[in-house]
Amino acid sequence: MDPISSRSNPKIKQLRALKERTSRQESGLILVEGIFHVGEAAAAARADKLALQAIYYAPDLLRSEFALELVREQTAHGTPCYPLTVDVFASVAEKDNPQGILAVVRPRHYSLDELGPQDFPWGVALVAPQDPGNLGSILRCIDAVGASGLLLLDGGADPYHPAAVRASMGALFWRPLVQSSFKAFAVWAREGGYTVYGTSAHAPLDYRQVRAYPRPLILLLGSEREGLTPEQAAECQVMLRLPMSGRVTSLNLAVAAGVMLYSMLEAE
């Protein structure tokens, strides 16, 4: 197959469109770029966690034997694999020095009704986070500690933004991700018997004072800018404080989530 050499090719136009949130929402498709990330997407597809729609690669850029074997393997399995010229690939790549491979993926969408204490014993809920990189980093932490998944409440950043996909290092493909309203989450958490732990700089309890975190539980974090509102904090059975000894008054959202998740893992 000759490489696609025109930027006006319909397939290339679709790839460019998937850089926009509206197109991702309307089509249900996302872009995954890079050797490791495409490899993880292919592994998740084999495990029936998502659908791998197509692979696009630049033969003159791709030097990784792993990636080349992945293209051969997916071609043999019937996945469309399209070669592109270097110029055309660069026009759709997010990175300045692209590795030469990307994929179009249809992720699986979950709802709160599908999850419960038996298969979702502990996880993270974020209220309207603004930074897609934080979303991806938190998913990576969730996967690292073996937590169940991520709940996104009341909108915020797109979890399928390229920055979120990159930062998740493939965890996005393996852990359930649910988008819901805070109101529906509160009902679900109460009915499921979850203990909800919130964080606040003004909470009376230092997180290091907690000796155990019995399951099922949810770590609830507010947005980077606003934190939890009084109404949201009222849904928490326990409010915790991360001590700040220096001049800064708060931690990055993903860092705070990582500290709390590892604390919860150790005190299980």
TIMAR-683866 format. One record per residue (C-alpha): x, y, z; chain; residue number from 1. Coordinates in steps of 0.001 Angstrom, whole numbers, plus 500000, padded with zeros to 6 digits. Layout:
N
+--------+--------+--------+---+-----+
!     xx !     yy !     zz ! c !   k !
+--------+--------+--------+---+-----+
!      X !      Y !      Z ! A ! NUM !
...
+--------+--------+--------+---+-----+
//
This chain:
268
+--------+--------+--------+---+-----+
!     xx !     yy !     zz ! c !   k !
+--------+--------+--------+---+-----+
! 500000 ! 500000 ! 500000 ! A !   1 !
! 501363 ! 503395 ! 498997 ! A !   2 !
! 501653 ! 505897 ! 501857 ! A !   3 !
! 498941 ! 508548 ! 502100 ! A !   4 !
! 500640 ! 511703 ! 500856 ! A !   5 !
! 497809 ! 514260 ! 500810 ! A !   6 !
! 496733 ! 516285 ! 503841 ! A !   7 !
! 493281 ! 516614 ! 502252 ! A !   8 !
! 492721 ! 512857 ! 502307 ! A !   9 !
! 489416 ! 512157 ! 504174 ! A !  10 !
! 491168 ! 509884 ! 506671 ! A !  11 !
! 493687 ! 512605 ! 507484 ! A !  12 !
! 490886 ! 515125 ! 507879 ! A !  13 !
! 489236 ! 512775 ! 510395 ! A !  14 !
! 492474 ! 512524 ! 512380 ! A !  15 !
! 492746 ! 516311 ! 512549 ! A !  16 !
! 489092 ! 516577 ! 513571 ! A !  17 !
! 489677 ! 514193 ! 516491 ! A !  18 !
! 491974 ! 516760 ! 518043 ! A !  19 !
! 488800 ! 518707 ! 518914 ! A !  20 !
! 486599 ! 517761 ! 521849 ! A !  21 !
! 483373 ! 518178 ! 519885 ! A !  22 !
! 484485 ! 515675 ! 517272 ! A !  23 !
! 485584 ! 513184 ! 519932 ! A !  24 !
! 482237 ! 513456 ! 521682 ! A !  25 !
! 480207 ! 513129 ! 518484 ! A !  26 !
! 482154 ! 510177 ! 517091 ! A !  27 !
! 483062 ! 508376 ! 520318 ! A !  28 !
! 486604 ! 508048 ! 518963 ! A !  29 !
! 489918 ! 509288 ! 520342 ! A !  30 !
! 493516 ! 509593 ! 519153 ! A !  31 !
! 496349 ! 507693 ! 520800 ! A !  32 !
! 499906 ! 508626 ! 519822 ! A !  33 !
! 503266 ! 507065 ! 520546 ! A !  34 !
! 504745 ! 503575 ! 520577 ! A !  35 !
! 504032 ! 502745 ! 524212 ! A !  36 !
! 500527 ! 504201 ! 524167 ! A !  37 !
! 499485 ! 502460 ! 520949 ! A !  38 !
! 500939 ! 499229 ! 522318 ! A !  39 !
! 498838 ! 499587 ! 525466 ! A !  40 !
! 495745 ! 500336 ! 523374 ! A !  41 !
! 496336 ! 497180 ! 521343 ! A !  42 !
! 496766 ! 495123 ! 524526 ! A !  43 !
! 493561 ! 496599 ! 525957 ! A !  44 !
! 491747 ! 495778 ! 522718 ! A !  45 !
! 492856 ! 492149 ! 523019 ! A !  46 !
! 491421 ! 492162 ! 526546 ! A !  47 !
! 488129 ! 493580 ! 525202 ! A !  48 !
! 488555 ! 496845 ! 527100 ! A !  49 !
! 488215 ! 498997 ! 523970 ! A !  50 !
! 487967 ! 498820 ! 520196 ! A !  51 !
! 491044 ! 499560 ! 518099 ! A !  52 !
! 489646 ! 501152 ! 514944 ! A !  53 !
! 492795 ! 501844 ! 512914 ! A !  54 !
! 496543 ! 502445 ! 513087 ! A !  55 !
! 498397 ! 505138 ! 511150 ! A !  56 !
! 502168 ! 505040 ! 510864 ! A !  57 !
! 505025 ! 506680 ! 508977 ! A !  58 !
! 507380 ! 503961 ! 507652 ! A !  59 !
! 510197 ! 506482 ! 507272 ! A !  60 !
! 509939 ! 507497 ! 510943 ! A !  61 !
! 509164 ! 504218 ! 512650 ! A !  62 !
! 512332 ! 502440 ! 513741 ! A !  63 !
! 511084 ! 500438 ! 516720 ! A !  64 !
! 510950 ! 496714 ! 516012 ! A !  65 !
! 508206 ! 496433 ! 518642 ! A !  66 !
! 506107 ! 499011 ! 516789 ! A !  67 !
! 506751 ! 497478 ! 513385 ! A !  68 !
! 505760 ! 494056 ! 514698 ! A !  69 !
! 502643 ! 495647 ! 516200 ! A !  70 !
! 501673 ! 496994 ! 512772 ! A !  71 !
! 502251 ! 493576 ! 511179 ! A !  72 !
! 500297 ! 491842 ! 513924 ! A !  73 !
! 497341 ! 494208 ! 513739 ! A !  74 !
! 497287 ! 494008 ! 509945 ! A !  75 !
! 497116 ! 490222 ! 510200 ! A !  76 !
! 494225 ! 490540 ! 512656 ! A !  77 !
! 492295 ! 492726 ! 510227 ! A !  78 !
! 492855 ! 496115 ! 511830 ! A !  79 !
! 493238 ! 498770 ! 509109 ! A !  80 !
! 496833 ! 500024 ! 509180 ! A !  81 !
! 497591 ! 502997 ! 506931 ! A !  82 !
! 501111 ! 504183 ! 506025 ! A !  83 !
! 501619 ! 507961 ! 505822 ! A !  84 !
! 504402 ! 510111 ! 504455 ! A !  85 !
! 506500 ! 511903 ! 507069 ! A !  86 !
! 504986 ! 515266 ! 506127 ! A !  87 !
! 501403 ! 514051 ! 506456 ! A !  88 !
! 502126 ! 512242 ! 509724 ! A !  89 !
! 503715 ! 515388 ! 511179 ! A !  90 !
! 500565 ! 517335 ! 510259 ! A !  91 !
! 498400 ! 515164 ! 512534 ! A !  92 !
! 500891 ! 514399 ! 515302 ! A !  93 !
! 500754 ! 516210 ! 518625 ! A !  94 !
! 504447 ! 515864 ! 519397 ! A !  95 !
! 507170 ! 517972 ! 517773 ! A !  96 !
! 509346 ! 514899 ! 517192 ! A !  97 !
! 506769 ! 512172 ! 516577 ! A !  98 !
! 507681 ! 508508 ! 516912 ! A !  99 !
! 505705 ! 507660 ! 513789 ! A ! 100 !
! 502656 ! 505765 ! 515013 ! A ! 101 !
! 499176 ! 506641 ! 516259 ! A ! 102 !
! 495853 ! 504871 ! 516592 ! A ! 103 !
! 492169 ! 505681 ! 516492 ! A ! 104 !
! 490420 ! 504042 ! 519431 ! A ! 105 !
! 486838 ! 503684 ! 520629 ! A ! 106 !
! 487055 ! 503565 ! 524448 ! A ! 107 !
! 484467 ! 501757 ! 526516 ! A ! 108 !
! 482087 ! 504048 ! 528380 ! A ! 109 !
! 480882 ! 503108 ! 531855 ! A ! 110 !
! 477963 ! 504356 ! 533948 ! A ! 111 !
! 477598 ! 504521 ! 537725 ! A ! 112 !
! 474903 ! 501832 ! 537557 ! A ! 113 !
! 477505 ! 499346 ! 536289 ! A ! 114 !
! 479775 ! 499850 ! 539302 ! A ! 115 !
! 479421 ! 498807 ! 542919 ! A ! 116 !
! 481446 ! 497801 ! 545984 ! A ! 117 !
! 482216 ! 494324 ! 544641 ! A ! 118 !
! 483938 ! 495469 ! 541444 ! A ! 119 !
! 484720 ! 499078 ! 542412 ! A ! 120 !
! 485855 ! 498887 ! 546058 ! A ! 121 !
! 487894 ! 502078 ! 546043 ! A ! 122 !
! 488459 ! 504896 ! 543636 ! A ! 123 !
! 488772 ! 508616 ! 543052 ! A ! 124 !
! 486053 ! 511163 ! 542272 ! A ! 125 !
! 487018 ! 514582 ! 540888 ! A ! 126 !
! 484683 ! 517560 ! 540797 ! A ! 127 !
! 485088 ! 519624 ! 537594 ! A ! 128 !
! 488889 ! 519302 ! 537197 ! A ! 129 !
! 490324 ! 521797 ! 534722 ! A ! 130 !
! 493684 ! 520334 ! 533657 ! A ! 131 !
! 493606 ! 517269 ! 531366 ! A ! 132 !
! 497198 ! 516494 ! 532337 ! A ! 133 !
! 496099 ! 516148 ! 535946 ! A ! 134 !
! 493368 ! 513728 ! 534897 ! A ! 135 !
! 495844 ! 511503 ! 533120 ! A ! 136 !
! 498322 ! 511635 ! 536003 ! A ! 137 !
! 495623 ! 510711 ! 538518 ! A ! 138 !
! 494559 ! 507758 ! 536364 ! A ! 139 !
! 498193 ! 506654 ! 536334 ! A ! 140 !
! 498286 ! 506847 ! 540159 ! A ! 141 !
! 494998 ! 504929 ! 540380 ! A ! 142 !
! 496493 ! 502159 ! 538278 ! A ! 143 !
! 499772 ! 502197 ! 540232 ! A ! 144 !
! 498079 ! 501569 ! 543594 ! A ! 145 !
! 495549 ! 499110 ! 542188 ! A ! 146 !
! 492522 ! 501297 ! 542860 ! A ! 147 !
! 489356 ! 500697 ! 540879 ! A ! 148 !
! 488884 ! 503722 ! 538646 ! A ! 149 !
! 487962 ! 507376 ! 538240 ! A ! 150 !
! 484667 ! 509250 ! 538519 ! A ! 151 !
! 484447 ! 512683 ! 536869 ! A ! 152 !
! 481688 ! 514831 ! 538331 ! A ! 153 !
! 480013 ! 517939 ! 536944 ! A ! 154 !
! 482084 ! 518265 ! 533798 ! A ! 155 !
! 485500 ! 519859 ! 533588 ! A ! 156 !
! 488416 ! 518846 ! 531399 ! A ! 157 !
! 488031 ! 516204 ! 528709 ! A ! 158 !
! 489517 ! 512885 ! 529912 ! A ! 159 !
! 490176 ! 511998 ! 526256 ! A ! 160 !
! 492166 ! 515137 ! 525508 ! A ! 161 !
! 495558 ! 514130 ! 524029 ! A ! 162 !
! 497328 ! 515499 ! 527133 ! A ! 163 !
! 495184 ! 513296 ! 529387 ! A ! 164 !
! 495740 ! 510238 ! 527203 ! A ! 165 !
! 499518 ! 510783 ! 527238 ! A ! 166 !
! 499739 ! 511436 ! 530965 ! A ! 167 !
! 497696 ! 508345 ! 531827 ! A ! 168 !
! 500407 ! 506114 ! 530279 ! A ! 169 !
! 497746 ! 503659 ! 529153 ! A ! 170 !
! 495825 ! 503500 ! 532459 ! A ! 171 !
! 492902 ! 505193 ! 530703 ! A ! 172 !
! 492388 ! 501995 ! 528705 ! A ! 173 !
! 492327 ! 499639 ! 531676 ! A ! 174 !
! 490449 ! 501386 ! 534501 ! A ! 175 !
! 486746 ! 502315 ! 534432 ! A ! 176 !
! 486089 ! 506002 ! 533905 ! A ! 177 !
! 482610 ! 507421 ! 534571 ! A ! 178 !
! 481297 ! 510902 ! 533855 ! A ! 179 !
! 478356 ! 511857 ! 536053 ! A ! 180 !
! 476697 ! 514639 ! 537989 ! A ! 181 !
! 477654 ! 515216 ! 541609 ! A ! 182 !
! 474037 ! 514676 ! 542639 ! A ! 183 !
! 473907 ! 511220 ! 541023 ! A ! 184 !
! 477273 ! 510343 ! 542557 ! A ! 185 !
! 476085 ! 511283 ! 546051 ! A ! 186 !
! 473060 ! 508983 ! 545737 ! A ! 187 !
! 475202 ! 506159 ! 544326 ! A ! 188 !
! 477808 ! 506470 ! 547101 ! A ! 189 !
! 475173 ! 506422 ! 549848 ! A ! 190 !
! 473346 ! 503448 ! 548363 ! A ! 191 !
! 476618 ! 501552 ! 547910 ! A ! 192 !
! 477716 ! 502137 ! 551498 ! A ! 193 !
! 480876 ! 504006 ! 550470 ! A ! 194 !
! 482856 ! 506058 ! 552943 ! A ! 195 !
! 483688 ! 509300 ! 551156 ! A ! 196 !
! 486951 ! 510993 ! 552151 ! A ! 197 !
! 487333 ! 514623 ! 551154 ! A ! 198 !
! 490318 ! 516940 ! 551429 ! A ! 199 !
! 490531 ! 520554 ! 552558 ! A ! 200 !
! 493287 ! 522813 ! 553792 ! A ! 201 !
! 491001 ! 523670 ! 556708 ! A ! 202 !
! 490016 ! 520119 ! 557696 ! A ! 203 !
! 490635 ! 519310 ! 561377 ! A ! 204 !
! 492116 ! 515846 ! 560761 ! A ! 205 !
! 495659 ! 515347 ! 559437 ! A ! 206 !
! 495643 ! 512486 ! 556904 ! A ! 207 !
! 498574 ! 510865 ! 558780 ! A ! 208 !
! 496338 ! 510342 ! 561793 ! A ! 209 !
! 494098 ! 507890 ! 559950 ! A ! 210 !
! 495124 ! 504309 ! 560737 ! A ! 211 !
! 492819 ! 502423 ! 558369 ! A ! 212 !
! 490715 ! 503036 ! 555286 ! A ! 213 !
! 488126 ! 500259 ! 555151 ! A ! 214 !
! 486553 ! 499539 ! 551772 ! A ! 215 !
! 484412 ! 500529 ! 550010 ! A ! 216 !
! 485672 ! 504109 ! 549838 ! A ! 217 !
! 485933 ! 507067 ! 547512 ! A ! 218 !
! 488563 ! 509810 ! 547626 ! A ! 219 !
! 486724 ! 512997 ! 546640 ! A ! 220 !
! 488776 ! 515948 ! 545392 ! A ! 221 !
! 487562 ! 519375 ! 544315 ! A ! 222 !
! 488730 ! 521371 ! 541338 ! A ! 223 !
! 492212 ! 522895 ! 541190 ! A ! 224 !
! 490835 ! 526389 ! 541648 ! A ! 225 !
! 487891 ! 526047 ! 544008 ! A ! 226 !
! 488326 ! 522825 ! 545985 ! A ! 227 !
! 485195 ! 521290 ! 547476 ! A ! 228 !
! 482208 ! 523514 ! 548142 ! A ! 229 !
! 480528 ! 523307 ! 551565 ! A ! 230 !
! 477701 ! 521307 ! 549977 ! A ! 231 !
! 480134 ! 518825 ! 548438 ! A ! 232 !
! 482145 ! 518532 ! 551649 ! A ! 233 !
! 478903 ! 517744 ! 553468 ! A ! 234 !
! 478692 ! 514483 ! 551465 ! A ! 235 !
! 482004 ! 513341 ! 552974 ! A ! 236 !
! 482040 ! 511216 ! 556111 ! A ! 237 !
! 485664 ! 512239 ! 556738 ! A ! 238 !
! 487508 ! 515443 ! 555800 ! A ! 239 !
! 491300 ! 515295 ! 555746 ! A ! 240 !
! 494087 ! 517852 ! 555653 ! A ! 241 !
! 497477 ! 517550 ! 553964 ! A ! 242 !
! 499853 ! 519653 ! 556089 ! A ! 243 !
! 501649 ! 522514 ! 554330 ! A ! 244 !
! 504883 ! 523534 ! 556059 ! A ! 245 !
! 506247 ! 526007 ! 553517 ! A ! 246 !
! 504947 ! 529135 ! 551838 ! A ! 247 !
! 502695 ! 527387 ! 549319 ! A ! 248 !
! 499127 ! 526799 ! 550429 ! A ! 249 !
! 498187 ! 523812 ! 548297 ! A ! 250 !
! 499514 ! 520920 ! 546248 ! A ! 251 !
! 498952 ! 520178 ! 542596 ! A ! 252 !
! 495764 ! 518101 ! 542257 ! A ! 253 !
! 497540 ! 515039 ! 540876 ! A ! 254 !
! 500224 ! 515212 ! 543594 ! A ! 255 !
! 497579 ! 515455 ! 546325 ! A ! 256 !
! 495733 ! 512494 ! 544834 ! A ! 257 !
! 498955 ! 510476 ! 544730 ! A ! 258 !
! 499781 ! 511213 ! 548371 ! A ! 259 !
! 496294 ! 510215 ! 549484 ! A ! 260 !
! 496096 ! 507084 ! 547343 ! A ! 261 !
! 499371 ! 505703 ! 548633 ! A ! 262 !
! 498328 ! 506542 ! 552185 ! A ! 263 !
! 495091 ! 504640 ! 551624 ! A ! 264 !
! 496978 ! 501704 ! 550154 ! A ! 265 !
! 499381 ! 501452 ! 553072 ! A ! 266 !
! 496642 ! 501773 ! 555695 ! A ! 267 !
! 494266 ! 499288 ! 554081 ! A ! 268 !
+--------+--------+--------+---+-----+
//
